[in-house]
C-alpha cells in the first residue's frame, strides 16, 4: 500500500480516484487500465520475464536459495526448497525522491 499526503495507506480505489481527478478520465476507464497494467505485469513475471519501467522501477523475479527452517510447534527441521518470488526494485530517481521527501 502507498501512503498519501495525509499519511494513510492508499488503496487501488484511491489511486484510481486520483488519476481520474487529475486526468478527467472516467473512473471505470481508469480502473480498467490499472487492472490491465497489473495483469500484464503479473503475466510477464509468471512467464519468467522482468518488467522495466524507466524512471519508476523494475518488477523482477528473485530466486531464493534452498534453506533449512524450523517447525517450532513440532520441534523439527524442515527443508525449504529453492523458489522464485516477485519483487519490485525502485529506480534511483524514485528512491531519491522518497528519501528526500518523506520524513523519518
Protein Blocks (a to p, Z undefined) as FASTA:
>chain_A
ZZdfkopacdfklmmmmmmmmnopafklmmmmmmmmmmmmmmmmmnopacddehiaccdd
ddddddddddfknopacdddddddddddddfklmmmmmmmmcZZ
